[in-house]
Amino acid sequence: MIPAQFSHVDLVVNSIERSLEFYRGLLEPLGWTTLNEVEGERGETIWYMSAPGPTGALGLRQSQSEAHGVPYDRYGIGLHHLCFEVESRAVVDERARWAEARGATIESPPREYAYSPGYYAAFFHDPDGIKLEVLHRPDGRVG
């Protein structure tokens, strides 16, 4: 049996223009150069970003409700944070500098964590307050 793989996650954002600019700036240098438009169930446009090949994708869609406040509360029901694994500590450092230069809230600058040997990560927030992580692990172990 082939195990199931992660396909995509969709984030609902306050400003699609602002978030597209932010996520494209964050992810294109990491090889996420594919951008596709898909029509959602309400006729809205969903913008999917991914790397070429069989990878997961990140979808962005414009909010259509005032049900949840901004900034995003990651301890409510829903997404706690989204993590992107990268090839080196240098990339973690560079992406954290990129986020800081764009005014993103830096929750934790790059450093090692005790989650697993060599776990090196930075945590920051997107324009809507969604927590993001950029991670490097020398063994590539997931989890």
Summary of the structure (lengths in Angstrom):
residues: 143
radius of gyration: 15.4
end to end distance: 21.0
largest distance: 45.5
contacts: 372
relative contact order: 0.20
helix: 20%
strand: 34%
